[in-house]
Amino acid sequence: MKLGLAGAAGIAGLEAHAPREAGAQPASPGPRRPNILFLLVDEQRYPTVYESEALKQFRQAYLPTQAALAKKGISFDRHYAASVACVPSRTSLYTGHYPSLHGVANTDGTAKAAEDPDMHWLTPGSVPTIGHYLRAAGYRTYWKGKWHVTEADLKVPGTSQVVTSYDANGYTDPAKEKIYLEADTLDPFGFNGWVGPEPHGSDPLRSGSSAPQGKQGRDPAISSQVVELLQDLHASSDDTPWFVMASFTNPHDIALWGFFSNLTARAQSQYDFSVPDYVPQDVFDRDLFAKTRTEKLDNKPSCQQSYKDAYSQFMQPSFVRPDYYRLYYKLHADVDRHLGEVMSAFQSSRFLDNTWIIFTSDHGDLLGSHGGLFQKWYMAYEEAVRVPLVIVPPGKDVARAVPIPTSHIDLAPTILGIAGIDAEAVRKEIASGFTDALPLVGRDLSPLIRGEKDAKAVAEPIFFMTDDDPSRGLDQKNFIGLTYDSVSQPNHVETVIAEIDGALWKYSRYFDHPRYWSDPGTPGDDGVRDLVVKPLRRESSDEGTDRRLYQQRVKTTPALDEVELYNVTTDPLELDNLAGKPEWQEREAALRQLLAEQCARKRLTPSSGAVPGEIGCIKP
């Protein structure tokens, strides 16, 4: 891909992505800071222990971009999301804080529309993003692709109709893209150059690559936008350092799969779920995968069986067949191709000697493991929360692996460390513009990356939390309009993952969180309750009168906690829940203590005011 652009044309093109004058910051004096190219994908899990040999060969042959990054950089083999699903995970990654502070705990869709009472988005002036930190240090900061942290889509005034940036078949419309570029809706969040709408929901034109033949999803356009931006940066004479986010949708399209979407794919050509022959027929080791696929959930937290039962109600029947698993990896190849287009443009640029590359995913996918659980909610299993992370420094190839547990919460301080930026000094500098610019709680891994410290010197337990409950909301009806029961409590999760005596341990607490009750507060206080109203049936519909029967349930006491404990080293499938077993009592107590410590350190809450119903950390 040639970058032989005229200088004037490059400068003119760059102006379309340029920060507004008020948002731009002067470059800080001192050594020239590096550029950072961040490659983000969606729903791509770390390779599981039950992948087949054929799938391993497929990765090398059909995911060449990811394979090349691994050969050049540092692979973090035990890297975990800080939260799930998309919205809370991404907000945590972008801010370096957990949902307890930034408040973005749920993902829109299913039972919750964007305006649901429990659907809180990141608000301007609340918690700064990595973009704010980098801007303050003199960086130009650009965002292309999936954002999913705020309602950034433009809408036709007076309507809920989203303004698109493409034509009726999904292909780029430059005039419509210009509207988004000029609106610059991510500027208050520290980034410029975003083009919507968000690639989210069931519209095939807003999928990654599952639009039917003759139409196009969002990932090809996102790739083109990033390539054009890199070309414009290359042609410009401006050497101000830059941060570019290339955020792709796939392999998230696997979430579209189900009984009804397959019907419309065949009968109405709404989606293209075809899988080419180059994807292996057997992507998993049959014996190993059968152990988790047929697992009984009797000894697991009760919300998992409830989730399994409710999934077909608030999503759609799963309709599992071999092509379901194969499609997931076909989507890996689709997004790898777009990553390759971006890397080709980068490698043809003048930035090779001074640019760091980061590659990761927001979270993974259960894909029917653990007794038939799908997607990424109500647990902290490896398939859903462990993701790839590769960091490639400029210069010669390093090709090494880091075995210690790391977290998305470490990425913001690590990016600042890579850039040579004092995170705390910048935080204090920008704090007056935010209500809750609290110190970052993650680790700066840049000394480990540079070889200045070894893994043991930076090793520590990691913390994970999720309050995401897609089954509960104002639109709690199934695909034929009948109401359903949401996933049972306790279903909020806090987890600690730590290495102890040479083994990797995982301890999860499941609890009922009053913050998400209908009337939140401290249980036992007057008026603090969770009221659930469920319509049952229409009694009669006389002229002028409509009688309906409702069921009302009131809860004033939280459900009791439930616990999981796994030795992930000896039980990588996480089949044997050791919690409550007498022989593991001491280890369980030690991990409960670790969870309490990690929670106290990292699960910060807003300093700007109290959050009704917010509970403290677990007691050791």
C-alpha positions as a printed Julia matrix, in Angstrom:
620×3 Matrix{Float64}:
   0.0     0.0    0.0
   1.8     3.1   -1.23
   1.75    6.37   0.66
   2.93    8.64  -2.09
   0.63   11.51  -1.15
   1.42   15.1   -1.92
   2.26   17.07   1.19
  -0.53   19.57   0.66
  -3.08   16.83   0.14
  -1.92   15.09   3.3
  -2.22   18.26   5.34
  -5.66   18.94   3.92
  -6.76   15.4    4.75
  -5.41   15.64   8.28
  -7.45   18.74   8.95
 -10.6    16.6    8.72
  -9.42   14.56  11.71
  -7.78   17.45  13.55
  -8.62   18.35  17.14
 -10.61   21.45  17.8
  -8.5    24.4   18.77
  -9.75   24.33  22.34
  -8.86   20.67  22.75
  -5.32   20.79  21.37
  -2.45   21.1   23.85
   1.08   22.36  23.25
   3.75   19.7   23.11
   5.74   19.32  26.32
   9.44   20.11  26.16
  11.97   17.32  26.42
  12.7    14.13  24.44
  10.46   13.33  21.53
   7.63   11.11  22.71
   6.68    7.96  20.78
   3.54    7.47  18.74
   1.06    4.79  19.83
  -1.09    2.68  17.51
  -3.74    0.78  19.46
  -5.46   -2.14  17.69
  -8.65   -3.21  19.49
 -11.01   -6.04  18.55
 -14.26   -7.16  20.17
 -15.23  -10.49  21.76
 -11.97  -12.29  20.92
 -10.94  -14.62  23.69
  -7.49  -15.98  24.42
  -6.94  -19.43  22.82
  -8.49  -22.07  25.08
  -6.9   -25.3   26.27
  -9.37  -27.33  24.19
  -8.53  -25.87  20.77
  -7.76  -28.54  18.17
  -4.46  -28.9   16.34
  -6.28  -27.91  13.15
  -7.38  -24.65  14.75
  -3.83  -23.9   15.91
  -2.66  -24.34  12.31
  -5.53  -22.14  11.14
  -4.33  -19.35  13.45
  -0.89  -19.36  11.86
  -2.19  -19.5    8.29
  -5.25  -17.24   8.43
  -4.44  -14.82  11.27
  -1.09  -13.64   9.88
  -1.3   -10.13  11.31
  -1.8   -11.34  14.86
   0.89  -14.0   14.39
   3.33  -11.34  13.13
   2.6    -9.06  16.09
   3.3   -11.93  18.5
   6.64  -12.63  16.79
   7.67   -9.0   17.15
   6.37   -8.07  20.58
   5.68   -9.04  24.17
   2.7   -11.38  24.63
   0.9   -11.2   27.96
  -0.35  -14.75  28.34
  -2.55  -14.18  31.39
  -4.29  -10.95  30.5
  -7.82  -10.26  31.69
 -10.63   -7.78  31.07
 -11.4    -5.52  34.03
 -15.16   -5.92  33.57
 -17.78   -7.22  31.13
 -19.54   -6.79  28.79
 -18.66   -4.31  26.01
 -19.63   -1.01  27.6
 -18.2    -1.46  31.13
 -15.12   -3.25  29.8
 -14.32   -0.51  27.33
 -14.94    2.32  29.77
 -12.62    0.64  32.26
  -9.96    0.18  29.6
 -10.23    3.8   28.41
 -10.25    5.39  31.9
  -8.06    3.04  33.95
 -10.84    2.68  36.55
 -13.57    0.2   37.41
 -17.34    0.69  36.97
 -17.66    1.48  40.68
 -16.02    4.84  39.9
 -16.92    5.71  36.31
 -20.46    4.38  36.76
 -20.7     2.64  33.39
 -21.78   -0.81  34.54
 -24.33   -2.08  32.01
 -24.49   -2.75  28.28
 -27.4    -1.47  26.23
 -29.52   -3.88  24.23
 -31.81   -6.79  25.18
 -33.85   -5.58  28.21
 -32.13   -2.19  28.45
 -32.41    0.57  25.88
 -29.88    3.37  25.97
 -32.18    5.48  28.18
 -32.97    2.75  30.75
 -32.71    4.0   34.39
 -29.84    1.58  35.07
 -28.05    2.43  31.8
 -25.46    5.04  32.8
 -22.95    6.34  30.24
 -19.65    8.1   30.78
 -20.42   11.79  31.17
 -18.16   14.67  30.11
 -16.16   16.12  32.97
 -16.55   13.07  35.23
 -13.61   10.63  34.91
 -10.81   11.45  32.44
  -9.85    9.02  29.68
  -6.39    8.13  28.46
  -7.06   10.67  25.71
  -7.21   13.49  28.25
  -3.91   12.39  29.8
  -2.18   12.16  26.44
  -3.55   15.48  25.21
  -2.25   17.2   28.32
   1.2    15.83  27.45
   1.06   17.25  23.93
  -0.37   14.31  21.95
  -2.79   14.37  19.07
  -5.4    11.74  19.89
  -7.61   10.04  17.28
 -10.37    7.48  17.52
 -11.64    5.33  14.63
 -14.21    2.57  14.99
 -16.19    1.16  17.88
 -16.4     3.43  20.93
 -19.43    2.25  22.95
 -18.88    4.29  26.08
 -21.27    7.17  25.44
 -24.21    7.78  23.15
 -22.04    9.33  20.46
 -24.29    8.7   17.45
 -25.73   11.76  15.77
 -29.53   11.76  15.51
 -32.04   13.56  13.36
 -33.39   16.36  15.6
 -36.71   15.52  17.21
 -36.36   11.81  16.45
 -34.49    8.71  17.54
 -33.28    8.16  13.97
 -29.52    7.7   13.83
 -27.54    9.62  11.21
 -25.53    7.13   9.18
 -22.2     7.63   7.42
 -22.93    5.18   4.62
 -25.42    4.56   1.85
 -28.32    2.11   1.76
 -25.92   -0.79   1.16
 -23.42    0.13   3.87
 -20.76    1.66   1.64
 -19.01    4.84   2.69
 -20.71    8.15   1.94
 -17.99   10.86   2.21
 -20.52   13.66   2.7
 -22.1    11.86   5.63
 -18.7    11.0    7.12
 -17.85   14.69   6.97
 -20.86   15.47   9.15
 -19.47   13.22  11.87
 -15.95   14.58  11.5
 -17.16   18.14  11.88
 -19.46   17.28  14.81
 -16.44   15.68  16.55
 -18.6    14.08  19.23
 -15.71   12.41  21.09
 -13.81   15.65  21.62
 -15.18   16.07  25.18
 -13.8    12.61  25.93
 -10.28   13.29  24.72
 -10.36   12.09  21.11
 -10.97   13.4   17.6
 -11.88   12.01  14.2
 -14.64    9.59  15.16
 -17.13    8.57  12.49
 -20.36    6.9   13.59
 -22.73    5.35  13.95
 -21.71    2.86  16.61
 -21.33   -0.68  15.23
 -23.83   -2.15  17.68
 -27.2    -3.88  17.5
 -28.89   -6.23  15.05
 -28.73   -4.08  11.9
 -26.5    -6.04   9.47
 -25.07   -2.76   8.11
 -23.81   -2.05  11.63
 -22.27   -5.5   12.04
 -18.59   -6.17  11.54
 -18.78   -8.26   8.38
 -22.1   -10.12   8.39
 -24.06   -7.95   5.95
 -25.54   -9.99   3.07
 -23.95  -10.2   -0.35
 -23.77   -6.81  -2.08
 -23.78   -4.94   1.22
 -21.11   -4.03   3.74
 -20.71   -3.99   7.52
 -18.66   -1.47   9.49
 -15.2    -3.07   9.77
 -14.17   -2.4    6.13
 -15.04    1.29   6.58
 -13.19    1.45   9.91
 -10.1    -0.02   8.24
 -10.3     2.55   5.43
 -10.65    5.39   7.92
  -7.55    4.3    9.86
  -5.52    3.78   6.68
  -6.48    7.23   5.43
  -5.57    8.79   8.78
  -2.14    7.09   8.8
  -1.54    8.25   5.25
  -2.43   11.82   6.19
  -0.17   11.71   9.26
   2.64   10.35   7.09
   2.27   13.12   4.5
   2.09   15.9    7.08
   5.28   17.61   8.25
   3.89   17.83  11.79
   5.96   15.66  14.15
   3.74   16.13  17.18
   3.3    12.65  18.7
   0.01   10.88  18.08
  -2.21    8.2   19.55
  -4.45    6.37  17.06
  -7.13    3.92  18.15
  -8.24    1.43  15.48
 -11.24   -0.24  17.14
 -12.84   -3.05  15.15
 -16.15   -4.85  15.64
 -15.31   -8.49  15.02
 -15.42  -11.26  16.08
 -18.41   -9.74  17.92
 -20.74  -10.74  15.05
 -20.92  -14.17  16.72
 -23.38  -12.54  19.14
 -25.83  -12.14  16.24
 -26.05  -15.9   15.78
 -29.16  -17.67  16.98
 -32.26  -19.57  15.9
 -34.15  -16.56  14.57
 -31.2   -14.78  12.97
 -30.41  -18.0   11.12
 -33.98  -18.17   9.87
 -33.8   -14.63   8.5
 -30.32  -15.27   7.1
 -31.71  -18.13   5.02
 -35.22  -16.91   4.25
 -34.62  -13.18   3.84
 -30.85  -12.94   3.26
 -30.59  -10.55   6.2
 -27.2   -11.83   7.33
 -24.31  -13.68   5.76
 -23.25  -16.42   8.18
 -21.46  -18.48   5.55
 -18.21  -20.15   6.6
 -15.49  -20.86   4.02
 -13.82  -24.24   3.73
 -10.51  -22.97   5.09
 -11.98  -22.89   8.61
 -11.44  -26.37  10.12
 -14.43  -28.62  10.61
 -13.28  -29.5   14.13
 -12.08  -26.39  15.9
 -12.01  -28.05  19.33
 -10.6   -31.23  20.8
 -13.85  -33.19  21.08
 -13.07  -34.95  24.36
 -11.8   -31.87  26.16
 -14.56  -29.6   24.94
 -17.2   -32.17  25.86
 -16.13  -31.9   29.49
 -17.09  -28.24  29.67
 -19.92  -28.34  27.13
 -21.8   -31.0   29.12
 -20.83  -29.7   32.55
 -23.51  -29.76  35.23
 -23.96  -26.47  37.07
 -25.15  -28.0   40.35
 -22.05  -26.92  42.28
 -21.79  -23.5   40.65
 -23.37  -20.17  41.7
 -27.1   -20.44  41.09
 -27.27  -17.49  38.69
 -25.4   -19.54  36.08
 -28.21  -22.07  35.72
 -30.67  -19.18  35.78
 -28.68  -17.49  33.01
 -28.69  -20.66  30.96
 -32.47  -20.95  31.35
 -33.15  -17.26  30.64
 -30.78  -16.79  27.69
 -33.25  -17.96  25.06
 -35.81  -15.52  26.49
 -33.87  -12.25  26.63
 -31.63  -13.05  23.64
 -32.76  -15.83  21.29
 -32.51  -19.63  21.27
 -28.86  -20.45  20.72
 -29.2   -22.98  17.88
 -25.76  -24.54  18.31
 -24.31  -26.56  15.46
 -20.72  -26.99  14.18
 -20.93  -23.91  11.94
 -21.55  -21.76  15.01
 -18.07  -22.49  16.34
 -16.54  -22.27  12.88
 -18.16  -18.9   12.24
 -16.51  -17.5   15.35
 -13.07  -18.25  13.95
 -14.02  -17.15  10.44
 -14.75  -13.77  12.07
 -11.23  -13.85  13.55
  -9.89  -14.12  10.0
 -12.15  -11.3    8.82
 -10.89   -8.85  11.42
  -7.28  -10.02  11.03
  -7.49   -9.05   7.37
  -8.49   -5.51   8.37
  -5.76   -5.39  10.99
  -3.4    -6.33   8.19
  -4.61   -3.42   6.06
  -3.85   -1.04   8.91
  -0.44   -2.59   9.54
   0.41   -2.4    5.84
  -0.29    1.32   5.84
   1.72    1.75   9.03
   4.7    -0.21   7.7
   4.76    2.01   4.6
   4.92    5.13   6.76
   7.77    7.1    8.28
   6.79    6.13  11.84
   8.31    2.66  12.22
  11.21    3.75  14.42
   9.13    5.66  16.96
   5.77    3.91  17.32
   4.51    1.38  19.85
   1.72   -1.0   18.83
  -0.8    -2.47  21.27
  -3.22   -5.26  20.36
  -6.01   -6.6   22.58
  -9.73   -7.42  22.82
 -12.38   -5.96  25.12
 -13.51   -9.4   26.4
 -14.03  -12.98  25.21
 -17.0   -15.31  24.65
 -18.16  -18.47  26.43
 -19.27  -20.05  23.14
 -21.42  -22.71  24.78
 -18.87  -23.84  27.37
 -19.73  -24.49  31.04
 -22.87  -26.46  30.41
 -24.12  -24.34  27.53
 -23.47  -20.73  28.57
 -23.1   -18.08  25.88
 -21.48  -14.67  25.51
 -19.92  -13.16  28.66
 -22.25  -12.47  31.59
 -22.73  -13.6   35.2
 -19.35  -15.29  35.78
 -15.58  -14.85  35.45
 -14.6   -17.93  33.47
 -11.44  -17.9   31.36
 -13.34  -18.07  28.06
 -15.11  -14.77  28.79
 -12.55  -12.66  30.65
  -9.11  -13.8   29.44
  -8.05  -12.01  26.26
  -4.93  -11.59  24.1
  -2.56   -8.69  24.74
   0.53   -8.01  22.63
   2.67   -4.88  22.97
   5.2    -4.27  20.21
   7.99   -1.75  20.83
   9.67    0.07  17.97
  12.92   -1.33  16.68
  14.06   -4.93  16.72
  11.8    -7.91  17.39
  11.63   -9.12  20.99
   9.2   -12.09  20.82
   8.82  -12.98  24.47
   5.97  -13.92  26.78
   4.94  -12.56  30.17
   3.28  -15.24  32.34
   1.97  -13.16  35.25
  -1.69  -12.06  35.47
  -2.32   -8.59  34.06
  -5.47   -6.54  33.55
  -7.03   -4.01  31.21
  -6.86   -1.7   34.22
  -3.06   -1.71  33.76
  -3.2    -0.4   30.19
  -3.78    3.3   30.89
  -0.77    3.65  33.25
   1.3     1.45  30.94
   0.54    3.63  27.9
   1.57    6.7   29.89
   4.72    4.89  31.01
   5.56    3.95  27.43
   5.15    7.62  26.47
   7.38    8.78  29.32
   4.52   10.67  30.98
   4.24   11.1   34.75
   0.66    9.88  35.23
   0.17   11.41  38.67
   1.59   14.79  37.68
  -0.72   14.95  34.66
  -3.69   13.8   36.73
  -3.16   16.67  39.14
  -2.8    19.04  36.2
  -6.13   18.05  34.63
  -8.08   17.24  37.82
  -9.79   20.63  38.04
 -11.7    19.83  34.85
 -13.25   16.62  36.24
 -15.4    15.65  39.19
 -13.58   12.36  39.83
 -10.05   12.39  38.43
  -8.76    9.93  41.03
  -5.31    8.29  40.91
  -5.03    5.39  38.47
  -5.28    2.04  40.26
  -3.45   -0.17  37.75
   0.25   -0.92  37.29
   2.64    0.71  34.88
   4.05   -2.32  33.08
   6.47   -0.32  30.93
   9.54   -1.17  33.12
   8.73   -4.85  32.59
   8.3    -4.3   28.86
  11.61   -2.46  28.6
  13.43   -5.12  30.59
  14.14   -2.8   33.52
  12.2    -5.07  35.91
  11.4    -8.77  35.83
   7.92  -10.26  36.1
   8.27  -11.08  39.8
   9.01   -7.44  40.61
   5.68   -6.24  39.19
   3.5    -9.29  39.94
   0.39   -8.76  42.04
  -3.17  -10.11  42.21
  -5.68   -8.67  39.75
  -9.25   -7.61  40.41
 -12.29   -8.1   38.17
 -15.85   -6.92  38.71
 -19.12   -6.93  36.8
 -22.58   -5.54  37.57
 -23.81   -5.97  33.99
 -27.3    -7.51  33.96
 -28.72   -7.5   30.41
 -31.73   -9.61  31.42
 -33.25   -6.85  33.56
 -34.66   -3.55  32.31
 -37.7    -1.67  31.12
 -38.02   -3.78  27.98
 -38.14   -7.18  29.67
 -40.03   -9.04  26.94
 -39.0   -11.96  24.8
 -39.07  -12.25  21.02
 -42.85  -12.85  20.93
 -43.7   -10.09  23.4
 -44.08  -12.13  26.6
 -42.4   -10.98  29.79
 -39.74  -13.14  31.41
 -37.96  -13.37  34.75
 -34.52  -11.8   34.86
 -31.47  -13.82  35.93
 -31.71  -14.66  39.62
 -29.67  -13.06  42.37
 -26.94  -13.08  43.46
 -25.51  -12.29  40.0
 -23.04   -9.42  40.59
 -19.45  -10.66  40.61
 -16.13   -9.63  42.16
 -13.08  -11.77  41.44
  -9.45  -11.93  42.45
  -6.89  -13.83  40.35
  -3.53  -14.52  41.94
  -0.49  -16.77  41.77
   0.05  -18.69  45.01
   2.73  -21.35  45.51
   3.32  -21.66  41.77
  -0.35  -22.09  40.84
  -2.93  -19.69  39.45
  -5.98  -19.3   41.68
  -9.31  -17.62  41.04
 -11.83  -16.66  43.74
 -15.2   -15.11  42.86
 -17.86  -13.67  45.11
 -21.44  -13.5   43.76
 -23.64  -10.97  45.55
 -26.93   -9.09  45.32
 -26.17   -5.39  44.81
 -28.77   -2.93  46.2
 -27.37   -0.2   43.97
 -29.39   -1.79  41.16
 -32.6    -2.24  43.13
 -35.67   -0.26  42.07
 -35.29    1.85  45.25
 -31.58    1.67  46.1
 -30.02    2.46  49.42
 -29.01    0.58  52.54
 -31.16   -2.55  52.98
 -33.27   -2.26  56.13
 -33.64    1.5   55.85
 -37.17    2.77  55.42
 -38.26    2.65  51.78
 -35.21    0.72  50.53
 -36.53   -2.15  48.48
 -36.45   -3.92  45.14
 -39.88   -3.88  43.53
 -40.43   -6.15  40.54
 -43.74   -5.87  38.67
 -44.54   -8.53  36.08
 -47.63   -8.45  33.83
 -49.26  -11.88  33.73
 -52.28  -11.65  31.43
 -55.14   -9.47  30.26
 -58.27  -10.21  32.3
 -60.78   -8.41  30.09
 -60.97   -5.64  27.55
 -64.41   -4.09  27.69
 -65.15   -0.91  25.76
 -63.26    1.88  27.47
 -61.79   -0.48  30.1
 -58.65   -2.59  29.96
 -58.1    -4.89  32.96
 -54.75   -6.62  33.37
 -53.35   -8.92  36.02
 -49.91   -8.14  37.45
 -47.63   -9.92  39.88
 -45.69   -7.7   42.32
 -42.7    -8.9   44.31
 -40.95   -6.82  46.95
 -37.48   -7.6   48.35
 -35.95   -5.79  51.32
 -33.06   -8.16  52.12
 -30.27   -9.02  49.65
 -29.83  -12.61  48.54
 -27.0   -14.43  50.33
 -23.54  -14.43  48.75
 -22.29  -17.44  46.78
 -18.67  -18.3   46.02
 -16.43  -19.99  43.43
 -12.85  -21.13  43.94
 -10.63  -22.67  41.23
  -7.06  -23.83  40.9
  -6.78  -22.78  37.26
  -3.38  -24.45  36.89
  -4.62  -27.96  37.73
  -8.21  -27.33  36.56
  -7.93  -25.09  33.48
 -11.53  -25.91  32.46
 -12.76  -24.58  35.84
 -14.97  -27.59  36.42
 -14.26  -28.29  40.11
 -15.55  -25.53  42.4
 -13.46  -25.94  45.56
 -15.38  -23.37  47.6
 -16.78  -24.8   50.81
 -14.66  -27.95  50.72
 -12.98  -28.51  54.12
  -9.6   -29.42  52.64
  -9.43  -26.05  50.88
 -10.7   -23.93  53.77
  -7.38  -22.17  54.42
  -6.81  -21.39  50.74
 -10.35  -20.04  50.43
  -9.82  -17.79  53.46
  -6.52  -16.51  52.03
  -8.13  -15.65  48.69
 -11.09  -14.0   50.4
  -8.53  -11.82  52.19
  -6.84  -11.04  48.86
 -10.18  -10.12  47.3
 -10.93   -7.77  50.2
  -7.52   -6.1   49.82
  -7.74   -5.74  46.05
 -11.29   -4.43  46.27
 -10.3    -1.81  48.86
  -7.4    -0.65  46.69
  -9.06   -0.64  43.3
 -12.86   -0.56  43.59
 -12.97    3.21  44.09
 -16.22    5.14  44.32
 -16.96    8.75  43.32
 -15.55   11.46  45.58
 -18.09   13.91  44.15
 -21.04   12.36  45.98
 -22.57    9.22  47.45
 -24.06    6.57  45.18
 -27.33    5.19  46.62
 -27.09    1.48  47.36
 -23.34    1.23  46.78
 -21.97   -1.39  49.15
 -18.52   -1.73  50.6
 -15.99   -4.43  49.86
 -16.21   -7.97  51.13
 -15.08   -8.48  54.72
 -11.96  -10.67  55.07
